[in-house]
Amino acid sequence: MRKGIHPENYRMVAFKDMSNEDVFLTRSTVDTKETLEVDGVSYPLVKLEISRTSHPFYTGKSKLIDAAGRIDKFKTKYAKFKKE
């Protein structure tokens, strides 16, 4: 394997699922400006819209998550084609 191609700045990072407030810690090189305190220790924070704890494939539950207003945007865009 070639030397010098992998990042050296791995550290513990908190990933937070914003749909169910679940937090998990793992090592990462991701850059972030926010921090989160977990068990008295401050970690860099990465916010996720969906993770393994809220994704329907892993949970077995179908849940509608409209994080960016996509459903409303779709309905207004195609309202003119609605049959009455």
Sequence and secondary structure as in RCSB ss.txt:
>XXXX:A:sequence
MRKGIHPENYRMVAFKDMSNEDVFLTRSTVDTKETLEVDGVSYPLVKLEISRTSHPFYTGKSKLIDAAGRIDKFK
TKYAKFKKE
>XXXX:A:secstr
  TT S S  EEEEEEETTT  EEEEEE    S EEEETTEEEEEEEES  TTT HHHHS      SSSHHHHHH
HHSGGG   
